[in-house]
Amino acid sequence: MKIGSYIHSANTIIHDMIFSRDKWDEILDQWRNSDIRLSATAWIITPVIWCIRQLLMLFYTMLNMMHSLLSREMEFNADKVAVKVAGSDAIVSALWKLEYGYNNWNTIINNAFHASKKEVFSKNLYHHKNISLEKEKDNMNLLLNSLPADTNGSKIFFSSAENAKVSMYASHPSNDLREKNAKTPFLPCDIDERSPWILFANKNEIQEKLTYLVYEKYINKKPTQFNEESDFQTFLEAESLEKELFEEYENTFQNRFITMLSPNEITLKELMKSSLYDLKQELKTLMIPVKEIESLMIKASEIAAGTTKEKTLFYKEKTYTKKEIGTVYNLLTEDREQLFTTTFKKWDEKFLVYFYQLAKSKNQEEGLLKLYIQQQRIITLFQYLISCKNEILYKINQLQSLGEYTQTMVDNLAHEIKDIVKQINSRLLDFYAIEFVKLPNIENIDELKKALFDDGMINEENGRIFENNGVNRIITAIDNGISNCNRIENKNLEQILKTHKDLQKN
């Protein structure tokens, strides 16, 4: 650990010597630009300094490599201590469970954030986390039992070079190497299935204190009153999307917007002759190239993160190296988007018309049509917010690319960004004027406003926004609006699919 602190100090000093430019560099630049009779020495010194910096860069790289190897060895040794205490399987199974626990906890925190907008607070978030984990217990056991068997009689938890999703373990060796290290040699030991919370006599008090800290530090709220556990649990359950509704349609709505029809278009369509079975079979065919592209996108991400042994990716008769992964990933994204915008439009039309006509035959078309209209309005707002964010970032990058710019140019750009914020707020006013069909946990327009932005609008910043951090606050607010729009769009789409399901049953 002492060596690590010394390396960190040395790294900082050497980094500044290599990459930073100070008063000495400015003097040298001025010296070189002076009269040739005076600048000769400066031109001799310059390549010498360059050579010294290159040598330091080589040393800097070697130092970091040695530090990484030291850090890696320390992590493996720490795992060995855990093996000595609890056996080989305990730490590996804990790492495996940690991935699911991490996702579960993030979901609880996100939902607690949305609940806080309705002034719904839990005194103990860990209680709800345990409920959620208990519901997933059967699925977890099923996954555990499906893992391949190891030669030593245990399970192989990690078959590929996957890094931990939990950020605090991001710098650790990959999980498969940690498993191999923990099992060499294999040390069997009885597994203690009891909850680690038994180590604390006052666990409820600790959990409540931690819950308050979560609200204060992560959600920026200081609740004074708390709801009943059952009320908060009801909110959480209303937030969880019914996955089977989306899986029934090949998860086609996961990464794309459904192409909606206007009320006039949908009511004037001829009677559908296709069956729902035909629609689902057609969708399976349409999704084949999409799933192929998405599998390549996952592979590209793994290559970029260094979590796979493969170093290249082959796509469209061209091989891309690790350095070119960003290029091929963008190409894959564009090709997937092209598929979504061209090949799915006709299917979406048939899908919506089929269920509209089914609803009409049962005199239930009015409610379904309202959900369709609402979905289109949410999508329109969603896409508008994305385009506004992209426009702001494009304008900022365009100004930065000039290299040199005046205060007037910066002020003009600030004025343009403020105008974009005003246009967004104007759009939001139009959006709130709609006839709103209530959704789970969003029951009226007032709750819809809070669900999108804290005050229903984006704060219109004053002054020089590039100097008072206003531009960052604007971009963050738009980002949050995009994320919230995604939540609302998913909720409305779920209501549409539920209505479709009810029509089939009846």
RARANOR-V700631 format. One record per residue. N is the residue number from 1. RES is the residue in three letters. PHI is phi as a letter, one per 40 degrees, with the letter a starting at -180 (999 if undefined). PSI is psi in whole degrees, 0 to 359 (none if undefined). D_CENTER is the distance of its C-alpha to the mean C-alpha in Angstrom with 1 decimal. Layout:
n = <N & N>
res = <RES & RES>
phi = <PHI & PHI>
psi = <PSI & PSI>
d_center = <D_CENTER & D_CENTER>
This chain:
n = <1 & 2 & 3 & 4 & 5 & 6 & 7 & 8 & 9 & 10 & 11 & 12 & 13 & 14 & 15 & 16 & 17 & 18 & 19 & 20 & 21 & 22 & 23 & 24 & 25 & 26 & 27 & 28 & 29 & 30 & 31 & 32 & 33 & 34 & 35 & 36 & 37 & 38 & 39 & 40 & 41 & 42 & 43 & 44 & 45 & 46 & 47 & 48 & 49 & 50 & 51 & 52 & 53 & 54 & 55 & 56 & 57 & 58 & 59 & 60 & 61 & 62 & 63 & 64 & 65 & 66 & 67 & 68 & 69 & 70 & 71 & 72 & 73 & 74 & 75 & 76 & 77 & 78 & 79 & 80 & 81 & 82 & 83 & 84 & 85 & 86 & 87 & 88 & 89 & 90 & 91 & 92 & 93 & 94 & 95 & 96 & 97 & 98 & 99 & 100 & 101 & 102 & 103 & 104 & 105 & 106 & 107 & 108 & 109 & 110 & 111 & 112 & 113 & 114 & 115 & 116 & 117 & 118 & 119 & 120 & 121 & 122 & 123 & 124 & 125 & 126 & 127 & 128 & 129 & 130 & 131 & 132 & 133 & 134 & 135 & 136 & 137 & 138 & 139 & 140 & 141 & 142 & 143 & 144 & 145 & 146 & 147 & 148 & 149 & 150 & 151 & 152 & 153 & 154 & 155 & 156 & 157 & 158 & 159 & 160 & 161 & 162 & 163 & 164 & 165 & 166 & 167 & 168 & 169 & 170 & 171 & 172 & 173 & 174 & 175 & 176 & 177 & 178 & 179 & 180 & 181 & 182 & 183 & 184 & 185 & 186 & 187 & 188 & 189 & 190 & 191 & 192 & 193 & 194 & 195 & 196 & 197 & 198 & 199 & 200 & 201 & 202 & 203 & 204 & 205 & 206 & 207 & 208 & 209 & 210 & 211 & 212 & 213 & 214 & 215 & 216 & 217 & 218 & 219 & 220 & 221 & 222 & 223 & 224 & 225 & 226 & 227 & 228 & 229 & 230 & 231 & 232 & 233 & 234 & 235 & 236 & 237 & 238 & 239 & 240 & 241 & 242 & 243 & 244 & 245 & 246 & 247 & 248 & 249 & 250 & 251 & 252 & 253 & 254 & 255 & 256 & 257 & 258 & 259 & 260 & 261 & 262 & 263 & 264 & 265 & 266 & 267 & 268 & 269 & 270 & 271 & 272 & 273 & 274 & 275 & 276 & 277 & 278 & 279 & 280 & 281 & 282 & 283 & 284 & 285 & 286 & 287 & 288 & 289 & 290 & 291 & 292 & 293 & 294 & 295 & 296 & 297 & 298 & 299 & 300 & 301 & 302 & 303 & 304 & 305 & 306 & 307 & 308 & 309 & 310 & 311 & 312 & 313 & 314 & 315 & 316 & 317 & 318 & 319 & 320 & 321 & 322 & 323 & 324 & 325 & 326 & 327 & 328 & 329 & 330 & 331 & 332 & 333 & 334 & 335 & 336 & 337 & 338 & 339 & 340 & 341 & 342 & 343 & 344 & 345 & 346 & 347 & 348 & 349 & 350 & 351 & 352 & 353 & 354 & 355 & 356 & 357 & 358 & 359 & 360 & 361 & 362 & 363 & 364 & 365 & 366 & 367 & 368 & 369 & 370 & 371 & 372 & 373 & 374 & 375 & 376 & 377 & 378 & 379 & 380 & 381 & 382 & 383 & 384 & 385 & 386 & 387 & 388 & 389 & 390 & 391 & 392 & 393 & 394 & 395 & 396 & 397 & 398 & 399 & 400 & 401 & 402 & 403 & 404 & 405 & 406 & 407 & 408 & 409 & 410 & 411 & 412 & 413 & 414 & 415 & 416 & 417 & 418 & 419 & 420 & 421 & 422 & 423 & 424 & 425 & 426 & 427 & 428 & 429 & 430 & 431 & 432 & 433 & 434 & 435 & 436 & 437 & 438 & 439 & 440 & 441 & 442 & 443 & 444 & 445 & 446 & 447 & 448 & 449 & 450 & 451 & 452 & 453 & 454 & 455 & 456 & 457 & 458 & 459 & 460 & 461 & 462 & 463 & 464 & 465 & 466 & 467 & 468 & 469 & 470 & 471 & 472 & 473 & 474 & 475 & 476 & 477 & 478 & 479 & 480 & 481 & 482 & 483 & 484 & 485 & 486 & 487 & 488 & 489 & 490 & 491 & 492 & 493 & 494 & 495 & 496 & 497 & 498 & 499 & 500 & 501 & 502 & 503 & 504 & 505 & 506>
res = <MET & LYS & ILE & GLY & SER & TYR & ILE & HIS & SER & ALA & ASN & THR & ILE & ILE & HIS & ASP & MET & ILE & PHE & SER & ARG & ASP & LYS & TRP & ASP & GLU & ILE & LEU & ASP & GLN & TRP & ARG & ASN & SER & ASP & ILE & ARG & LEU & SER & ALA & THR & ALA & TRP & ILE & ILE & THR & PRO & VAL & ILE & TRP & CYS & ILE & ARG & GLN & LEU & LEU & MET & LEU & PHE & TYR & THR & MET & LEU & ASN & MET & MET & HIS & SER & LEU & LEU & SER & ARG & GLU & MET & GLU & PHE & ASN & ALA & ASP & LYS & VAL & ALA & VAL & LYS & VAL & ALA & GLY & SER & ASP & ALA & ILE & VAL & SER & ALA & LEU & TRP & LYS & LEU & GLU & TYR & GLY & TYR & ASN & ASN & TRP & ASN & THR & ILE & ILE & ASN & ASN & ALA & PHE & HIS & ALA & SER & LYS & LYS & GLU & VAL & PHE & SER & LYS & ASN & LEU & TYR & HIS & HIS & LYS & ASN & ILE & SER & LEU & GLU & LYS & GLU & LYS & ASP & ASN & MET & ASN & LEU & LEU & LEU & ASN & SER & LEU & PRO & ALA & ASP & THR & ASN & GLY & SER & LYS & ILE & PHE & PHE & SER & SER & ALA & GLU & ASN & ALA & LYS & VAL & SER & MET & TYR & ALA & SER & HIS & PRO & SER & ASN & ASP & LEU & ARG & GLU & LYS & ASN & ALA & LYS & THR & PRO & PHE & LEU & PRO & CYS & ASP & ILE & ASP & GLU & ARG & SER & PRO & TRP & ILE & LEU & PHE & ALA & ASN & LYS & ASN & GLU & ILE & GLN & GLU & LYS & LEU & THR & TYR & LEU & VAL & TYR & GLU & LYS & TYR & ILE & ASN & LYS & LYS & PRO & THR & GLN & PHE & ASN & GLU & GLU & SER & ASP & PHE & GLN & THR & PHE & LEU & GLU & ALA & GLU & SER & LEU & GLU & LYS & GLU & LEU & PHE & GLU & GLU & TYR & GLU & ASN & THR & PHE & GLN & ASN & ARG & PHE & ILE & THR & MET & LEU & SER & PRO & ASN & GLU & ILE & THR & LEU & LYS & GLU & LEU & MET & LYS & SER & SER & LEU & TYR & ASP & LEU & LYS & GLN & GLU & LEU & LYS & THR & LEU & MET & ILE & PRO & VAL & LYS & GLU & ILE & GLU & SER & LEU & MET & ILE & LYS & ALA & SER & GLU & ILE & ALA & ALA & GLY & THR & THR & LYS & GLU & LYS & THR & LEU & PHE & TYR & LYS & GLU & LYS & THR & TYR & THR & LYS & LYS & GLU & ILE & GLY & THR & VAL & TYR & ASN & LEU & LEU & THR & GLU & ASP & ARG & GLU & GLN & LEU & PHE & THR & THR & THR & PHE & LYS & LYS & TRP & ASP & GLU & LYS & PHE & LEU & VAL & TYR & PHE & TYR & GLN & LEU & ALA & LYS & SER & LYS & ASN & GLN & GLU & GLU & GLY & LEU & LEU & LYS & LEU & TYR & ILE & GLN & GLN & GLN & ARG & ILE & ILE & THR & LEU & PHE & GLN & TYR & LEU & ILE & SER & CYS & LYS & ASN & GLU & ILE & LEU & TYR & LYS & ILE & ASN & GLN & LEU & GLN & SER & LEU & GLY & GLU & TYR & THR & GLN & THR & MET & VAL & ASP & ASN & LEU & ALA & HIS & GLU & ILE & LYS & ASP & ILE & VAL & LYS & GLN & ILE & ASN & SER & ARG & LEU & LEU & ASP & PHE & TYR & ALA & ILE & GLU & PHE & VAL & LYS & LEU & PRO & ASN & ILE & GLU & ASN & ILE & ASP & GLU & LEU & LYS & LYS & ALA & LEU & PHE & ASP & ASP & GLY & MET & ILE & ASN & GLU & GLU & ASN & GLY & ARG & ILE & PHE & GLU & ASN & ASN & GLY & VAL & ASN & ARG & ILE & ILE & THR & ALA & ILE & ASP & ASN & GLY & ILE & SER & ASN & CYS & ASN & ARG & ILE & GLU & ASN & LYS & ASN & LEU & GLU & GLN & ILE & LEU & LYS & THR & HIS & LYS & ASP & LEU & GLN & LYS & ASN>
phi = <999 & c & d & d & c & c & c & c & c & c & d & c & c & c & d & c & c & c & b & c & b & b & c & d & c & c & c & c & c & c & c & c & c & c & d & d & c & c & c & d & c & c & c & c & c & d & c & c & c & d & c & c & c & c & c & c & c & c & c & d & c & c & c & c & c & c & c & c & c & c & c & c & c & c & c & c & c & c & c & c & c & c & c & c & c & b & g & c & c & d & c & c & c & c & c & c & c & d & d & c & c & c & c & c & c & c & c & c & c & c & c & c & c & c & c & c & c & b & f & b & b & b & c & a & c & c & c & c & c & c & c & c & c & c & c & c & d & c & c & c & c & c & c & c & c & c & c & c & c & c & c & c & g & c & b & c & c & b & c & b & c & c & c & c & c & c & d & c & b & c & c & c & c & c & c & c & c & c & c & c & c & c & b & b & c & c & b & c & a & c & c & c & c & c & c & c & c & c & c & b & c & b & c & c & c & c & c & c & c & c & c & c & c & c & c & c & c & b & b & f & b & b & c & b & b & b & c & c & d & c & c & c & c & c & c & d & c & c & c & c & c & c & d & c & c & c & c & d & b & f & f & c & c & c & b & a & c & c & c & c & b & c & d & c & c & c & c & c & c & c & c & c & b & c & c & c & c & c & c & c & c & c & c & d & c & c & c & d & c & c & c & c & c & c & c & c & c & c & c & c & c & c & c & c & c & g & c & b & c & c & b & b & b & b & a & f & g & b & c & b & c & d & c & b & c & d & c & c & c & c & c & c & c & c & c & c & c & c & c & c & c & b & c & c & c & c & c & d & c & c & c & c & c & d & c & c & c & c & c & c & c & b & f & b & c & c & c & c & c & c & c & c & c & c & c & c & c & c & c & c & c & d & c & c & c & c & c & c & c & c & c & c & c & c & c & c & c & c & c & c & c & c & g & b & a & c & c & c & c & c & c & c & c & d & c & c & c & c & c & c & c & c & c & c & c & c & c & c & c & c & c & c & c & c & c & c & c & c & b & d & g & b & b & a & c & c & c & c & d & c & c & c & b & d & b & g & b & c & c & c & c & b & g & c & c & c & b & c & g & c & c & c & c & c & c & c & c & c & d & c & c & c & c & c & c & c & c & c & c & c & c & c & c & c & c & c & c & c & c & d & c & c & c & c & c & c>
psi = <323 & 318 & 318 & 318 & 324 & 318 & 320 & 316 & 314 & 318 & 315 & 315 & 312 & 321 & 315 & 322 & 326 & 311 & 335 & 150 & 125 & 198 & 324 & 317 & 323 & 318 & 319 & 319 & 315 & 322 & 315 & 329 & 358 & 186 & 140 & 329 & 333 & 334 & 358 & 315 & 320 & 321 & 334 & 320 & 323 & 308 & 330 & 314 & 319 & 316 & 318 & 319 & 324 & 320 & 318 & 324 & 320 & 316 & 320 & 316 & 315 & 320 & 316 & 321 & 315 & 322 & 320 & 317 & 320 & 314 & 317 & 316 & 322 & 320 & 317 & 319 & 322 & 319 & 323 & 325 & 318 & 320 & 319 & 326 & 317 & 7 & 171 & 322 & 330 & 309 & 325 & 315 & 327 & 318 & 319 & 314 & 331 & 324 & 316 & 321 & 322 & 312 & 320 & 314 & 320 & 320 & 317 & 315 & 314 & 317 & 327 & 324 & 313 & 323 & 325 & 334 & 339 & 13 & 37 & 117 & 144 & 141 & 336 & 97 & 334 & 331 & 317 & 328 & 318 & 322 & 315 & 316 & 324 & 322 & 329 & 358 & 315 & 318 & 320 & 315 & 324 & 315 & 320 & 316 & 337 & 353 & 145 & 151 & 143 & 161 & 337 & 5 & 351 & 195 & 151 & 106 & 324 & 113 & 350 & 168 & 72 & 132 & 153 & 138 & 338 & 122 & 325 & 345 & 10 & 330 & 359 & 163 & 160 & 154 & 326 & 325 & 324 & 323 & 316 & 317 & 317 & 334 & 10 & 99 & 162 & 128 & 103 & 149 & 146 & 140 & 130 & 110 & 359 & 157 & 139 & 342 & 346 & 347 & 344 & 124 & 330 & 50 & 321 & 318 & 317 & 315 & 321 & 321 & 318 & 321 & 316 & 321 & 321 & 313 & 318 & 315 & 325 & 324 & 352 & 41 & 148 & 84 & 139 & 338 & 146 & 147 & 167 & 148 & 323 & 324 & 316 & 322 & 323 & 318 & 313 & 317 & 328 & 339 & 335 & 118 & 145 & 100 & 325 & 332 & 321 & 324 & 331 & 334 & 40 & 23 & 31 & 336 & 6 & 318 & 20 & 162 & 135 & 139 & 109 & 156 & 150 & 160 & 320 & 317 & 316 & 328 & 338 & 357 & 147 & 159 & 130 & 136 & 342 & 152 & 168 & 325 & 316 & 318 & 318 & 322 & 321 & 320 & 320 & 317 & 317 & 328 & 347 & 305 & 330 & 314 & 327 & 316 & 318 & 327 & 324 & 327 & 320 & 316 & 318 & 319 & 320 & 319 & 316 & 322 & 350 & 25 & 13 & 155 & 340 & 140 & 350 & 161 & 129 & 125 & 131 & 52 & 27 & 140 & 128 & 132 & 177 & 324 & 336 & 8 & 322 & 321 & 312 & 328 & 317 & 322 & 317 & 318 & 317 & 318 & 323 & 319 & 322 & 319 & 316 & 318 & 342 & 304 & 343 & 348 & 314 & 322 & 318 & 318 & 313 & 322 & 313 & 317 & 320 & 310 & 331 & 315 & 326 & 317 & 321 & 323 & 342 & 12 & 38 & 18 & 334 & 313 & 319 & 319 & 324 & 320 & 321 & 314 & 316 & 322 & 317 & 319 & 322 & 315 & 317 & 315 & 317 & 308 & 325 & 316 & 319 & 315 & 324 & 317 & 314 & 322 & 316 & 313 & 321 & 316 & 321 & 315 & 323 & 318 & 317 & 327 & 342 & 337 & 305 & 134 & 153 & 166 & 326 & 318 & 320 & 316 & 321 & 318 & 319 & 319 & 319 & 318 & 320 & 322 & 320 & 319 & 318 & 320 & 321 & 313 & 325 & 317 & 320 & 321 & 318 & 320 & 320 & 348 & 359 & 162 & 111 & 129 & 121 & 148 & 165 & 125 & 2 & 95 & 345 & 178 & 321 & 318 & 329 & 318 & 312 & 328 & 333 & 305 & 153 & 317 & 16 & 348 & 167 & 133 & 126 & 105 & 148 & 167 & 196 & 99 & 341 & 347 & 328 & 16 & 12 & 324 & 323 & 322 & 323 & 312 & 319 & 317 & 317 & 319 & 314 & 321 & 320 & 315 & 317 & 325 & 320 & 317 & 313 & 320 & 318 & 320 & 315 & 320 & 322 & 320 & 323 & 312 & 325 & 317 & 318 & 317 & 318 & 321 & 322 & 318 & 321 & none>
d_center = <33.3 & 36.0 & 35.6 & 31.9 & 32.7 & 35.4 & 33.2 & 30.6 & 33.5 & 35.0 & 31.7 & 31.4 & 35.0 & 34.9 & 31.7 & 33.4 & 36.5 & 34.8 & 32.2 & 33.4 & 36.3 & 38.7 & 42.2 & 43.9 & 41.9 & 42.8 & 46.5 & 46.4 & 45.1 & 47.8 & 50.4 & 49.6 & 49.9 & 53.3 & 56.8 & 57.0 & 59.8 & 57.5 & 54.2 & 55.5 & 54.5 & 51.0 & 50.5 & 51.8 & 49.4 & 46.3 & 46.1 & 47.0 & 44.0 & 41.7 & 43.0 & 42.6 & 38.9 & 38.3 & 39.9 & 37.9 & 34.7 & 35.9 & 36.6 & 33.2 & 31.5 & 33.8 & 33.3 & 29.5 & 30.0 & 32.5 & 30.2 & 27.4 & 30.0 & 31.3 & 27.9 & 27.3 & 30.8 & 30.3 & 27.2 & 29.3 & 32.2 & 30.2 & 29.2 & 32.9 & 33.9 & 31.7 & 33.4 & 36.7 & 36.1 & 34.4 & 34.8 & 32.6 & 30.7 & 29.5 & 27.1 & 25.7 & 25.2 & 23.7 & 21.0 & 20.4 & 20.2 & 18.0 & 15.0 & 15.6 & 16.5 & 13.4 & 11.3 & 14.3 & 14.5 & 10.9 & 11.9 & 15.2 & 14.1 & 12.0 & 15.1 & 17.4 & 16.0 & 16.7 & 20.0 & 21.1 & 21.3 & 24.0 & 25.6 & 24.8 & 24.5 & 24.9 & 27.2 & 25.6 & 22.0 & 22.8 & 25.3 & 22.7 & 20.5 & 23.7 & 24.3 & 21.0 & 21.6 & 25.1 & 24.1 & 22.1 & 25.0 & 26.7 & 23.7 & 23.1 & 26.8 & 26.8 & 24.1 & 26.1 & 29.3 & 28.0 & 27.2 & 29.9 & 32.8 & 33.6 & 37.2 & 37.5 & 37.0 & 33.5 & 30.2 & 28.1 & 24.7 & 22.9 & 24.4 & 22.2 & 21.0 & 17.6 & 16.2 & 15.1 & 11.4 & 12.9 & 12.8 & 16.5 & 17.4 & 15.6 & 19.0 & 20.9 & 22.5 & 20.8 & 21.3 & 23.9 & 26.0 & 25.8 & 27.0 & 29.8 & 30.8 & 30.9 & 33.1 & 35.5 & 37.9 & 36.8 & 37.7 & 37.9 & 37.6 & 37.5 & 34.1 & 34.1 & 32.1 & 32.5 & 29.8 & 29.4 & 29.9 & 33.6 & 33.8 & 33.7 & 36.7 & 35.0 & 31.5 & 31.3 & 32.2 & 29.6 & 26.8 & 27.8 & 27.9 & 24.4 & 23.2 & 24.9 & 23.2 & 19.7 & 20.8 & 22.5 & 20.0 & 16.5 & 17.5 & 20.5 & 22.9 & 26.2 & 27.2 & 31.0 & 31.2 & 29.4 & 29.3 & 30.7 & 28.5 & 29.2 & 28.0 & 24.7 & 24.3 & 25.2 & 22.4 & 19.9 & 21.5 & 21.4 & 17.6 & 17.1 & 17.1 & 19.9 & 18.4 & 21.8 & 22.3 & 19.5 & 20.6 & 24.1 & 23.1 & 21.4 & 17.9 & 18.9 & 17.1 & 13.6 & 12.9 & 15.8 & 17.9 & 21.1 & 24.2 & 26.2 & 29.9 & 32.0 & 34.4 & 37.3 & 35.8 & 35.0 & 38.3 & 40.4 & 39.0 & 41.6 & 41.5 & 39.0 & 40.8 & 37.8 & 36.9 & 33.5 & 34.0 & 34.6 & 31.4 & 29.3 & 31.1 & 30.6 & 26.8 & 26.8 & 28.5 & 26.2 & 23.1 & 24.7 & 23.9 & 20.3 & 19.7 & 21.5 & 19.4 & 16.1 & 17.8 & 18.7 & 15.1 & 14.2 & 17.4 & 16.8 & 13.6 & 15.8 & 18.6 & 16.7 & 15.5 & 19.1 & 18.4 & 20.9 & 24.6 & 24.5 & 24.7 & 25.0 & 23.6 & 26.2 & 25.4 & 28.1 & 30.9 & 29.3 & 28.1 & 25.2 & 25.2 & 22.4 & 23.2 & 22.7 & 19.4 & 17.7 & 20.5 & 20.3 & 16.5 & 17.1 & 20.2 & 18.5 & 16.0 & 19.1 & 21.2 & 18.8 & 18.7 & 22.5 & 22.9 & 21.1 & 23.2 & 26.5 & 26.9 & 25.2 & 26.9 & 30.2 & 28.7 & 26.8 & 30.1 & 32.0 & 29.5 & 29.7 & 33.5 & 34.1 & 32.8 & 34.3 & 37.6 & 37.3 & 36.6 & 39.5 & 41.8 & 41.1 & 41.3 & 37.7 & 36.4 & 36.3 & 33.4 & 31.4 & 32.1 & 30.8 & 27.4 & 27.4 & 28.3 & 25.7 & 22.9 & 24.2 & 24.2 & 20.6 & 19.5 & 21.9 & 20.5 & 16.8 & 18.0 & 20.2 & 17.6 & 15.5 & 18.9 & 20.0 & 17.0 & 17.8 & 21.4 & 21.2 & 19.3 & 21.9 & 24.8 & 23.7 & 23.4 & 26.7 & 28.5 & 27.2 & 28.4 & 31.9 & 32.2 & 34.7 & 34.5 & 36.5 & 35.8 & 36.9 & 34.2 & 31.5 & 33.0 & 33.1 & 29.4 & 28.8 & 31.0 & 29.1 & 25.7 & 27.6 & 29.0 & 25.5 & 24.6 & 27.9 & 27.3 & 24.0 & 25.9 & 28.6 & 26.4 & 25.0 & 28.6 & 29.3 & 26.4 & 27.6 & 31.0 & 30.1 & 31.5 & 28.6 & 28.3 & 27.0 & 23.8 & 22.9 & 22.5 & 23.1 & 26.9 & 28.1 & 27.6 & 27.5 & 24.6 & 22.9 & 23.3 & 21.9 & 18.9 & 18.1 & 19.3 & 21.1 & 24.4 & 23.7 & 23.8 & 22.3 & 24.7 & 27.0 & 27.3 & 30.8 & 32.4 & 31.1 & 27.3 & 26.9 & 29.0 & 27.9 & 24.1 & 24.2 & 22.2 & 19.2 & 19.5 & 19.8 & 16.7 & 14.7 & 16.5 & 15.7 & 11.9 & 12.3 & 14.6 & 12.4 & 9.8 & 13.1 & 14.6 & 12.1 & 13.1 & 16.7 & 16.7 & 15.6 & 18.3 & 20.9 & 20.3 & 20.7 & 23.9 & 25.1 & 24.7 & 26.4 & 29.2 & 29.6 & 29.8 & 32.4 & 34.4 & 34.5 & 35.8 & 38.5>
